[in-house]
Amino acid sequence: MSYVPRLQTKYKEEVVGAMMAKFSYKNYMQIPQIQKIVLNQGVGAAVNDKKLVDAAIDEMTKISGQKAQATFSKKDISNFKLRKNVPIGAKVTLRKVRMYDFIDRLVTIALPRVRDFQGLNVKGFDGRGNFTMGITEQIIFPEIDIDKLNKITGMDITIVTSAKTDEECLELLKFLGFPFKTK
């Protein structure tokens, strides 16, 4: 018997029925689902200190459970002392089992640890059914050891869904347990 994440089971058993009732889809395949999650961390000071990118890659690997990649600059920008093809950040793309595990840890462990958390902002939708949120401190994840941290940086989390509208994506994420702000 293989491992099935708790949130994936919840999606199949509860969310599918709730989405069918809410939006009256004609076919099971029309129900939106999460396709992937992209974690991105830009390290602005990496221009002067290359070890910061390595530290960011290690942190992202610990948080996601999957090896992170370095991101490179695309062009020269003299005002930032930036050259082309210089490592300036880290990213990782999660799919399937790791994606559901990450969402579960994010919603149940990490977000409640944010100081003065009022809920996620609903302005993070892009108009095509995807949601992006920013986290100001990576220390909200229990995998990160604060004592071994040399710099507190944030990260962007993008959740890519198959939803056609922002309303469908919002309802999907609410049914999965994302704590959005109430107006």
Helices and strands as residue ranges (DSSP letters): H 6-10, I 11-15, H 16-23, G 28-30, E 34-42, G 44-47, H 51-64, E 69-72, G 78-80, E 87-94, H 96-105, I 106-110, G 111-113, G 122-124, E 130-135, G 138-140, G 146-148, E 155-161, H 166-175
